[in-house]
Amino acid sequence: MGMKFLRIYVENSVVGGYFDDEFKEHTRKLFDCVKFKYELQEKLLKKSGARNLREYVNYANKIYQKSTLHKIKEKVM
């Protein structure tokens, strides 16, 4: 089983929450997580040396299989 990529769909009101006193704490945490994920994938892409998306996905799947993340996921499910 390969690595699945997370997709996040954000409604306009969530973006507005970034500037709203009531929601800004949680909204900014969400944005920080998205930024961290993007930076992590960008570093992984550079490290992989992939020339196209297929090579990158193959590299990412190999890394995922070597990690303990998929074992943890199997235990949880």
mmCIF file as gemmi writes it, N, C-alpha and C atoms, coordinates in Angstrom:
data_model
loop_
_atom_site.group_PDB
_atom_site.id
_atom_site.type_symbol
_atom_site.label_atom_id
_atom_site.label_alt_id
_atom_site.label_comp_id
_atom_site.label_asym_id
_atom_site.label_entity_id
_atom_site.label_seq_id
_atom_site.pdbx_PDB_ins_code
_atom_site.Cartn_x
_atom_site.Cartn_y
_atom_site.Cartn_z
_atom_site.occupancy
_atom_site.B_iso_or_equiv
_atom_site.pdbx_formal_charge
_atom_site.auth_seq_id
_atom_site.auth_asym_id
_atom_site.pdbx_PDB_model_num
ATOM 1 N N . MET Axp A 1 ? 0.85 -1.184 0 1 0 ? 1 A 1
ATOM 2 C CA . MET Axp A 1 ? 0 0 0 1 0 ? 1 A 1
ATOM 3 C C . MET Axp A 1 ? 0.888 1.236 0 1 0 ? 1 A 1
ATOM 4 N N . GLY Axp A 2 ? 0.62 2.14 -0.905 1 0 ? 2 A 1
ATOM 5 C CA . GLY Axp A 2 ? 1.421 3.351 -1.03 1 0 ? 2 A 1
ATOM 6 C C . GLY Axp A 2 ? 0.985 4.44 -0.079 1 0 ? 2 A 1
ATOM 7 N N . MET Axp A 3 ? 1.783 5.456 -0.056 1 0 ? 3 A 1
ATOM 8 C CA . MET Axp A 3 ? 1.509 6.607 0.791 1 0 ? 3 A 1
ATOM 9 C C . MET Axp A 3 ? 0.382 7.426 0.184 1 0 ? 3 A 1
ATOM 10 N N . LYS Axp A 4 ? -0.565 7.831 1.003 1 0 ? 4 A 1
ATOM 11 C CA . LYS Axp A 4 ? -1.669 8.666 0.527 1 0 ? 4 A 1
ATOM 12 C C . LYS Axp A 4 ? -1.372 10.112 0.875 1 0 ? 4 A 1
ATOM 13 N N . PHE Axp A 5 ? -1.709 10.995 -0.037 1 0 ? 5 A 1
ATOM 14 C CA . PHE Axp A 5 ? -1.479 12.411 0.184 1 0 ? 5 A 1
ATOM 15 C C . PHE Axp A 5 ? -2.745 13.048 0.743 1 0 ? 5 A 1
ATOM 16 N N . LEU Axp A 6 ? -2.576 13.871 1.735 1 0 ? 6 A 1
ATOM 17 C CA . LEU Axp A 6 ? -3.673 14.548 2.39 1 0 ? 6 A 1
ATOM 18 C C . LEU Axp A 6 ? -4.101 15.751 1.576 1 0 ? 6 A 1
ATOM 19 N N . ARG Axp A 7 ? -5.397 15.889 1.382 1 0 ? 7 A 1
ATOM 20 C CA . ARG Axp A 7 ? -5.937 17.079 0.715 1 0 ? 7 A 1
ATOM 21 C C . ARG Axp A 7 ? -6.781 17.835 1.722 1 0 ? 7 A 1
ATOM 22 N N . ILE Axp A 8 ? -6.586 19.117 1.772 1 0 ? 8 A 1
ATOM 23 C CA . ILE Axp A 8 ? -7.358 19.958 2.678 1 0 ? 8 A 1
ATOM 24 C C . ILE Axp A 8 ? -8.1 20.992 1.848 1 0 ? 8 A 1
ATOM 25 N N . TYR Axp A 9 ? -9.406 21.002 1.986 1 0 ? 9 A 1
ATOM 26 C CA . TYR Axp A 9 ? -10.231 21.994 1.304 1 0 ? 9 A 1
ATOM 27 C C . TYR Axp A 9 ? -10.664 23.026 2.34 1 0 ? 9 A 1
ATOM 28 N N . VAL Axp A 10 ? -10.361 24.273 2.079 1 0 ? 10 A 1
ATOM 29 C CA . VAL Axp A 10 ? -10.618 25.333 3.045 1 0 ? 10 A 1
ATOM 30 C C . VAL Axp A 10 ? -11.659 26.299 2.488 1 0 ? 10 A 1
ATOM 31 N N . GLU Axp A 11 ? -12.695 26.498 3.266 1 0 ? 11 A 1
ATOM 32 C CA . GLU Axp A 11 ? -13.755 27.441 2.914 1 0 ? 11 A 1
ATOM 33 C C . GLU Axp A 11 ? -13.273 28.871 3.175 1 0 ? 11 A 1
ATOM 34 N N . ASN Axp A 12 ? -13.854 29.81 2.479 1 0 ? 12 A 1
ATOM 35 C CA . ASN Axp A 12 ? -13.449 31.219 2.625 1 0 ? 12 A 1
ATOM 36 C C . ASN Axp A 12 ? -13.519 31.708 4.067 1 0 ? 12 A 1
ATOM 37 N N . SER Axp A 13 ? -14.499 31.247 4.812 1 0 ? 13 A 1
ATOM 38 C CA . SER Axp A 13 ? -14.639 31.727 6.193 1 0 ? 13 A 1
ATOM 39 C C . SER Axp A 13 ? -13.456 31.279 7.065 1 0 ? 13 A 1
ATOM 40 N N . VAL Axp A 14 ? -12.84 30.155 6.716 1 0 ? 14 A 1
ATOM 41 C CA . VAL Axp A 14 ? -11.666 29.694 7.465 1 0 ? 14 A 1
ATOM 42 C C . VAL Axp A 14 ? -10.508 30.654 7.233 1 0 ? 14 A 1
ATOM 43 N N . VAL Axp A 15 ? -10.34 31.1 5.996 1 0 ? 15 A 1
ATOM 44 C CA . VAL Axp A 15 ? -9.294 32.073 5.681 1 0 ? 15 A 1
ATOM 45 C C . VAL Axp A 15 ? -9.559 33.368 6.437 1 0 ? 15 A 1
ATOM 46 N N . GLY Axp A 16 ? -10.804 33.776 6.489 1 0 ? 16 A 1
ATOM 47 C CA . GLY Axp A 16 ? -11.173 34.982 7.237 1 0 ? 16 A 1
ATOM 48 C C . GLY Axp A 16 ? -10.903 34.841 8.718 1 0 ? 16 A 1
ATOM 49 N N . GLY Axp A 17 ? -10.996 33.606 9.234 1 0 ? 17 A 1
ATOM 50 C CA . GLY Axp A 17 ? -10.739 33.353 10.649 1 0 ? 17 A 1
ATOM 51 C C . GLY Axp A 17 ? -9.308 33.65 11.054 1 0 ? 17 A 1
ATOM 52 N N . TYR Axp A 18 ? -8.419 33.713 10.077 1 0 ? 18 A 1
ATOM 53 C CA . TYR Axp A 18 ? -7.02 34.04 10.346 1 0 ? 18 A 1
ATOM 54 C C . TYR Axp A 18 ? -6.892 35.421 10.984 1 0 ? 18 A 1
ATOM 55 N N . PHE Axp A 19 ? -7.817 36.313 10.644 1 0 ? 19 A 1
ATOM 56 C CA . PHE Axp A 19 ? -7.761 37.696 11.127 1 0 ? 19 A 1
ATOM 57 C C . PHE Axp A 19 ? -8.795 37.978 12.214 1 0 ? 19 A 1
ATOM 58 N N . ASP Axp A 20 ? -9.632 37.006 12.526 1 0 ? 20 A 1
ATOM 59 C CA . ASP Axp A 20 ? -10.712 37.173 13.505 1 0 ? 20 A 1
ATOM 60 C C . ASP Axp A 20 ? -10.198 36.777 14.886 1 0 ? 20 A 1
ATOM 61 N N . ASP Axp A 21 ? -10.413 37.633 15.888 1 0 ? 21 A 1
ATOM 62 C CA . ASP Axp A 21 ? -9.917 37.364 17.237 1 0 ? 21 A 1
ATOM 63 C C . ASP Axp A 21 ? -10.454 36.05 17.802 1 0 ? 21 A 1
ATOM 64 N N . GLU Axp A 22 ? -11.705 35.722 17.479 1 0 ? 22 A 1
ATOM 65 C CA . GLU Axp A 22 ? -12.325 34.519 18.024 1 0 ? 22 A 1
ATOM 66 C C . GLU Axp A 22 ? -11.705 33.228 17.471 1 0 ? 22 A 1
ATOM 67 N N . PHE Axp A 23 ? -11.327 33.228 16.2 1 0 ? 23 A 1
ATOM 68 C CA . PHE Axp A 23 ? -10.877 32.008 15.538 1 0 ? 23 A 1
ATOM 69 C C . PHE Axp A 23 ? -9.394 31.989 15.165 1 0 ? 23 A 1
ATOM 70 N N . LYS Axp A 24 ? -8.686 33.086 15.363 1 0 ? 24 A 1
ATOM 71 C CA . LYS Axp A 24 ? -7.33 33.182 14.828 1 0 ? 24 A 1
ATOM 72 C C . LYS Axp A 24 ? -6.36 32.16 15.429 1 0 ? 24 A 1
ATOM 73 N N . GLU Axp A 25 ? -6.506 31.81 16.699 1 0 ? 25 A 1
ATOM 74 C CA . GLU Axp A 25 ? -5.576 30.857 17.313 1 0 ? 25 A 1
ATOM 75 C C . GLU Axp A 25 ? -5.612 29.514 16.576 1 0 ? 25 A 1
ATOM 76 N N . HIS Axp A 26 ? -6.804 28.974 16.357 1 0 ? 26 A 1
ATOM 77 C CA . HIS Axp A 26 ? -6.943 27.677 15.707 1 0 ? 26 A 1
ATOM 78 C C . HIS Axp A 26 ? -6.646 27.751 14.206 1 0 ? 26 A 1
ATOM 79 N N . THR Axp A 27 ? -7.068 28.835 13.587 1 0 ? 27 A 1
ATOM 80 C CA . THR Axp A 27 ? -6.839 28.994 12.148 1 0 ? 27 A 1
ATOM 81 C C . THR Axp A 27 ? -5.352 29.119 11.856 1 0 ? 27 A 1
ATOM 82 N N . ARG Axp A 28 ? -4.643 29.836 12.672 1 0 ? 28 A 1
ATOM 83 C CA . ARG Axp A 28 ? -3.195 30.004 12.453 1 0 ? 28 A 1
ATOM 84 C C . ARG Axp A 28 ? -2.454 28.691 12.684 1 0 ? 28 A 1
ATOM 85 N N . LYS Axp A 29 ? -2.928 27.874 13.624 1 0 ? 29 A 1
ATOM 86 C CA . LYS Axp A 29 ? -2.326 26.548 13.816 1 0 ? 29 A 1
ATOM 87 C C . LYS Axp A 29 ? -2.519 25.695 12.565 1 0 ? 29 A 1
ATOM 88 N N . LEU Axp A 30 ? -3.708 25.766 11.979 1 0 ? 30 A 1
ATOM 89 C CA . LEU Axp A 30 ? -3.977 25.031 10.743 1 0 ? 30 A 1
ATOM 90 C C . LEU Axp A 30 ? -3.045 25.491 9.633 1 0 ? 30 A 1
ATOM 91 N N . PHE Axp A 31 ? -2.911 26.797 9.468 1 0 ? 31 A 1
ATOM 92 C CA . PHE Axp A 31 ? -2.03 27.341 8.432 1 0 ? 31 A 1
ATOM 93 C C . PHE Axp A 31 ? -0.572 26.952 8.682 1 0 ? 31 A 1
ATOM 94 N N . ASP Axp A 32 ? -0.15 26.926 9.941 1 0 ? 32 A 1
ATOM 95 C CA . ASP Axp A 32 ? 1.218 26.504 10.268 1 0 ? 32 A 1
ATOM 96 C C . ASP Axp A 32 ? 1.441 25.042 9.886 1 0 ? 32 A 1
ATOM 97 N N . CYS Axp A 33 ? 0.45 24.198 10.126 1 0 ? 33 A 1
ATOM 98 C CA . CYS Axp A 33 ? 0.563 22.776 9.758 1 0 ? 33 A 1
ATOM 99 C C . CYS Axp A 33 ? 0.662 22.614 8.248 1 0 ? 33 A 1
ATOM 100 N N . VAL Axp A 34 ? -0.143 23.364 7.514 1 0 ? 34 A 1
ATOM 101 C CA . VAL Axp A 34 ? -0.111 23.29 6.052 1 0 ? 34 A 1
ATOM 102 C C . VAL Axp A 34 ? 1.247 23.765 5.537 1 0 ? 34 A 1
ATOM 103 N N . LYS Axp A 35 ? 1.749 24.855 6.101 1 0 ? 35 A 1
ATOM 104 C CA . LYS Axp A 35 ? 3.054 25.374 5.691 1 0 ? 35 A 1
ATOM 105 C C . LYS Axp A 35 ? 4.152 24.362 5.997 1 0 ? 35 A 1
ATOM 106 N N . PHE Axp A 36 ? 4.103 23.73 7.167 1 0 ? 36 A 1
ATOM 107 C CA . PHE Axp A 36 ? 5.096 22.724 7.538 1 0 ? 36 A 1
ATOM 108 C C . PHE Axp A 36 ? 5.053 21.542 6.572 1 0 ? 36 A 1
ATOM 109 N N . LYS Axp A 37 ? 3.847 21.075 6.242 1 0 ? 37 A 1
ATOM 110 C CA . LYS Axp A 37 ? 3.698 19.95 5.318 1 0 ? 37 A 1
ATOM 111 C C . LYS Axp A 37 ? 4.264 20.305 3.95 1 0 ? 37 A 1
ATOM 112 N N . TYR Axp A 38 ? 3.989 21.509 3.484 1 0 ? 38 A 1
ATOM 113 C CA . TYR Axp A 38 ? 4.502 21.951 2.183 1 0 ? 38 A 1
ATOM 114 C C . TYR Axp A 38 ? 6.034 21.982 2.194 1 0 ? 38 A 1
ATOM 115 N N . GLU Axp A 39 ? 6.605 22.55 3.252 1 0 ? 39 A 1
ATOM 116 C CA . GLU Axp A 39 ? 8.064 22.636 3.345 1 0 ? 39 A 1
ATOM 117 C C . GLU Axp A 39 ? 8.696 21.247 3.434 1 0 ? 39 A 1
ATOM 118 N N . LEU Axp A 40 ? 8.051 20.339 4.157 1 0 ? 40 A 1
ATOM 119 C CA . LEU Axp A 40 ? 8.548 18.981 4.281 1 0 ? 40 A 1
ATOM 120 C C . LEU Axp A 40 ? 8.537 18.277 2.922 1 0 ? 40 A 1
ATOM 121 N N . GLN Axp A 41 ? 7.448 18.426 2.173 1 0 ? 41 A 1
ATOM 122 C CA . GLN Axp A 41 ? 7.361 17.805 0.852 1 0 ? 41 A 1
ATOM 123 C C . GLN Axp A 41 ? 8.367 18.425 -0.114 1 0 ? 41 A 1
ATOM 124 N N . GLU Axp A 42 ? 8.571 19.725 -0.011 1 0 ? 42 A 1
ATOM 125 C CA . GLU Axp A 42 ? 9.545 20.397 -0.875 1 0 ? 42 A 1
ATOM 126 C C . GLU Axp A 42 ? 10.956 19.865 -0.605 1 0 ? 42 A 1
ATOM 127 N N . LYS Axp A 43 ? 11.3 19.675 0.666 1 0 ? 43 A 1
ATOM 128 C CA . LYS Axp A 43 ? 12.621 19.131 1.015 1 0 ? 43 A 1
ATOM 129 C C . LYS Axp A 43 ? 12.755 17.691 0.529 1 0 ? 43 A 1
ATOM 130 N N . LEU Axp A 44 ? 11.685 16.923 0.681 1 0 ? 44 A 1
ATOM 131 C CA . LEU Axp A 44 ? 11.716 15.536 0.23 1 0 ? 44 A 1
ATOM 132 C C . LEU Axp A 44 ? 11.878 15.463 -1.285 1 0 ? 44 A 1
ATOM 133 N N . LEU Axp A 45 ? 11.212 16.362 -1.997 1 0 ? 45 A 1
ATOM 134 C CA . LEU Axp A 45 ? 11.324 16.391 -3.452 1 0 ? 45 A 1
ATOM 135 C C . LEU Axp A 45 ? 12.771 16.677 -3.869 1 0 ? 45 A 1
ATOM 136 N N . LYS Axp A 46 ? 13.395 17.66 -3.234 1 0 ? 46 A 1
ATOM 137 C CA . LYS Axp A 46 ? 14.786 17.985 -3.559 1 0 ? 46 A 1
ATOM 138 C C . LYS Axp A 46 ? 15.715 16.82 -3.232 1 0 ? 46 A 1
ATOM 139 N N . LYS Axp A 47 ? 15.487 16.18 -2.089 1 0 ? 47 A 1
ATOM 140 C CA . LYS Axp A 47 ? 16.325 15.065 -1.668 1 0 ? 47 A 1
ATOM 141 C C . LYS Axp A 47 ? 16.171 13.865 -2.605 1 0 ? 47 A 1
ATOM 142 N N . SER Axp A 48 ? 14.982 13.68 -3.144 1 0 ? 48 A 1
ATOM 143 C CA . SER Axp A 48 ? 14.711 12.513 -3.99 1 0 ? 48 A 1
ATOM 144 C C . SER Axp A 48 ? 15.457 12.569 -5.321 1 0 ? 48 A 1
ATOM 145 N N . GLY Axp A 49 ? 15.716 13.776 -5.815 1 0 ? 49 A 1
ATOM 146 C CA . GLY Axp A 49 ? 16.347 13.922 -7.12 1 0 ? 49 A 1
ATOM 147 C C . GLY Axp A 49 ? 15.427 13.514 -8.26 1 0 ? 49 A 1
ATOM 148 N N . ALA Axp A 50 ? 14.142 13.427 -7.977 1 0 ? 50 A 1
ATOM 149 C CA . ALA Axp A 50 ? 13.163 12.981 -8.978 1 0 ? 50 A 1
ATOM 150 C C . ALA Axp A 50 ? 13.076 13.971 -10.134 1 0 ? 50 A 1
ATOM 151 N N . ARG Axp A 51 ? 12.92 13.4 -11.316 1 0 ? 51 A 1
ATOM 152 C CA . ARG Axp A 51 ? 12.785 14.224 -12.518 1 0 ? 51 A 1
ATOM 153 C C . ARG Axp A 51 ? 11.33 14.402 -12.933 1 0 ? 51 A 1
ATOM 154 N N . ASN Axp A 52 ? 10.446 13.62 -12.31 1 0 ? 52 A 1
ATOM 155 C CA . ASN Axp A 52 ? 9.014 13.75 -12.618 1 0 ? 52 A 1
ATOM 156 C C . ASN Axp A 52 ? 8.207 13.249 -11.418 1 0 ? 52 A 1
ATOM 157 N N . LEU Axp A 53 ? 6.917 13.395 -11.499 1 0 ? 53 A 1
ATOM 158 C CA . LEU Axp A 53 ? 6.043 13.052 -10.38 1 0 ? 53 A 1
ATOM 159 C C . LEU Axp A 53 ? 6.097 11.559 -10.057 1 0 ? 53 A 1
ATOM 160 N N . ARG Axp A 54 ? 6.149 10.72 -11.07 1 0 ? 54 A 1
ATOM 161 C CA . ARG Axp A 54 ? 6.187 9.275 -10.831 1 0 ? 54 A 1
ATOM 162 C C . ARG Axp A 54 ? 7.421 8.894 -10.007 1 0 ? 54 A 1
ATOM 163 N N . GLU Axp A 55 ? 8.578 9.436 -10.346 1 0 ? 55 A 1
ATOM 164 C CA . GLU Axp A 55 ? 9.8 9.145 -9.593 1 0 ? 55 A 1
ATOM 165 C C . GLU Axp A 55 ? 9.685 9.636 -8.15 1 0 ? 55 A 1
ATOM 166 N N . TYR Axp A 56 ? 9.075 10.807 -7.982 1 0 ? 56 A 1
ATOM 167 C CA . TYR Axp A 56 ? 8.899 11.353 -6.631 1 0 ? 56 A 1
ATOM 168 C C . TYR Axp A 56 ? 7.979 10.463 -5.802 1 0 ? 56 A 1
ATOM 169 N N . VAL Axp A 57 ? 6.872 10.034 -6.375 1 0 ? 57 A 1
ATOM 170 C CA . VAL Axp A 57 ? 5.919 9.186 -5.651 1 0 ? 57 A 1
ATOM 171 C C . VAL Axp A 57 ? 6.572 7.85 -5.29 1 0 ? 57 A 1
ATOM 172 N N . ASN Axp A 58 ? 7.332 7.281 -6.211 1 0 ? 58 A 1
ATOM 173 C CA . ASN Axp A 58 ? 8.037 6.028 -5.915 1 0 ? 58 A 1
ATOM 174 C C . ASN Axp A 58 ? 9.024 6.212 -4.768 1 0 ? 58 A 1
ATOM 175 N N . TYR Axp A 59 ? 9.748 7.323 -4.788 1 0 ? 59 A 1
ATOM 176 C CA . TYR Axp A 59 ? 10.701 7.621 -3.714 1 0 ? 59 A 1
ATOM 177 C C . TYR Axp A 59 ? 9.961 7.797 -2.376 1 0 ? 59 A 1
ATOM 178 N N . ALA Axp A 60 ? 8.886 8.562 -2.392 1 0 ? 60 A 1
ATOM 179 C CA . ALA Axp A 60 ? 8.123 8.812 -1.168 1 0 ? 60 A 1
ATOM 180 C C . ALA Axp A 60 ? 7.549 7.505 -0.613 1 0 ? 60 A 1
ATOM 181 N N . ASN Axp A 61 ? 7.08 6.618 -1.486 1 0 ? 61 A 1
ATOM 182 C CA . ASN Axp A 61 ? 6.551 5.333 -1.034 1 0 ? 61 A 1
ATOM 183 C C . ASN Axp A 61 ? 7.636 4.468 -0.406 1 0 ? 61 A 1
ATOM 184 N N . LYS Axp A 62 ? 8.837 4.496 -0.968 1 0 ? 62 A 1
ATOM 185 C CA . LYS Axp A 62 ? 9.952 3.728 -0.388 1 0 ? 62 A 1
ATOM 186 C C . LYS Axp A 62 ? 10.286 4.244 1.012 1 0 ? 62 A 1
ATOM 187 N N . ILE Axp A 63 ? 10.321 5.56 1.153 1 0 ? 63 A 1
ATOM 188 C CA . ILE Axp A 63 ? 10.601 6.165 2.457 1 0 ? 63 A 1
ATOM 189 C C . ILE Axp A 63 ? 9.509 5.784 3.449 1 0 ? 63 A 1
ATOM 190 N N . TYR Axp A 64 ? 8.262 5.833 3.01 1 0 ? 64 A 1
ATOM 191 C CA . TYR Axp A 64 ? 7.117 5.498 3.867 1 0 ? 64 A 1
ATOM 192 C C . TYR Axp A 64 ? 7.202 4.046 4.331 1 0 ? 64 A 1
ATOM 193 N N . GLN Axp A 65 ? 7.543 3.133 3.438 1 0 ? 65 A 1
ATOM 194 C CA . GLN Axp A 65 ? 7.63 1.715 3.794 1 0 ? 65 A 1
ATOM 195 C C . GLN Axp A 65 ? 8.767 1.456 4.781 1 0 ? 65 A 1
ATOM 196 N N . LYS Axp A 66 ? 9.846 2.224 4.687 1 0 ? 66 A 1
ATOM 197 C CA . LYS Axp A 66 ? 10.968 2.068 5.613 1 0 ? 66 A 1
ATOM 198 C C . LYS Axp A 66 ? 10.654 2.646 6.989 1 0 ? 66 A 1
ATOM 199 N N . SER Axp A 67 ? 9.73 3.599 7.033 1 0 ? 67 A 1
ATOM 200 C CA . SER Axp A 67 ? 9.407 4.254 8.302 1 0 ? 67 A 1
ATOM 201 C C . SER Axp A 67 ? 8.458 3.381 9.116 1 0 ? 67 A 1
ATOM 202 N N . THR Axp A 68 ? 8.219 3.791 10.337 1 0 ? 68 A 1
ATOM 203 C CA . THR Axp A 68 ? 7.281 3.064 11.19 1 0 ? 68 A 1
ATOM 204 C C . THR Axp A 68 ? 5.87 3.623 11.083 1 0 ? 68 A 1
ATOM 205 N N . LEU Axp A 69 ? 5.663 4.644 10.263 1 0 ? 69 A 1
ATOM 206 C CA . LEU Axp A 69 ? 4.342 5.264 10.169 1 0 ? 69 A 1
ATOM 207 C C . LEU Axp A 69 ? 3.27 4.282 9.708 1 0 ? 69 A 1
ATOM 208 N N . HIS Axp A 70 ? 3.568 3.483 8.69 1 0 ? 70 A 1
ATOM 209 C CA . HIS Axp A 70 ? 2.556 2.556 8.2 1 0 ? 70 A 1
ATOM 210 C C . HIS Axp A 70 ? 2.265 1.461 9.222 1 0 ? 70 A 1
ATOM 211 N N . LYS Axp A 71 ? 3.24 1.096 10.052 1 0 ? 71 A 1
ATOM 212 C CA . LYS Axp A 71 ? 3.007 0.101 11.095 1 0 ? 71 A 1
ATOM 213 C C . LYS Axp A 71 ? 2.098 0.65 12.18 1 0 ? 71 A 1
ATOM 214 N N . ILE Axp A 72 ? 2.299 1.91 12.528 1 0 ? 72 A 1
ATOM 215 C CA . ILE Axp A 72 ? 1.443 2.573 13.521 1 0 ? 72 A 1
ATOM 216 C C . ILE Axp A 72 ? 0.023 2.661 12.991 1 0 ? 72 A 1
ATOM 217 N N . LYS Axp A 73 ? -0.119 3.03 11.718 1 0 ? 73 A 1
ATOM 218 C CA . LYS Axp A 73 ? -1.445 3.16 11.12 1 0 ? 73 A 1
ATOM 219 C C . LYS Axp A 73 ? -2.181 1.824 11.146 1 0 ? 73 A 1
ATOM 220 N N . GLU Axp A 74 ? -1.489 0.725 10.839 1 0 ? 74 A 1
ATOM 221 C CA . GLU Axp A 74 ? -2.111 -0.595 10.847 1 0 ? 74 A 1
ATOM 222 C C . GLU Axp A 74 ? -2.593 -0.972 12.241 1 0 ? 74 A 1
ATOM 223 N N . LYS Axp A 75 ? -1.84 -0.605 13.284 1 0 ? 75 A 1
ATOM 224 C CA . LYS Axp A 75 ? -2.233 -0.905 14.642 1 0 ? 75 A 1
ATOM 225 C C . LYS Axp A 75 ? -3.48 -0.124 15.047 1 0 ? 75 A 1
ATOM 226 N N . VAL Axp A 76 ? -3.57 1.119 14.587 1 0 ? 76 A 1
ATOM 227 C CA . VAL Axp A 76 ? -4.701 1.977 14.939 1 0 ? 76 A 1
ATOM 228 C C . VAL Axp A 76 ? -5.972 1.504 14.242 1 0 ? 76 A 1
ATOM 229 N N . MET Axp A 77 ? -5.835 1.077 13.006 1 0 ? 77 A 1
ATOM 230 C CA . MET Axp A 77 ? -7.005 0.66 12.243 1 0 ? 77 A 1
ATOM 231 C C . MET Axp A 77 ? -7.299 -0.762 12.567 1 0 ? 77 A 1
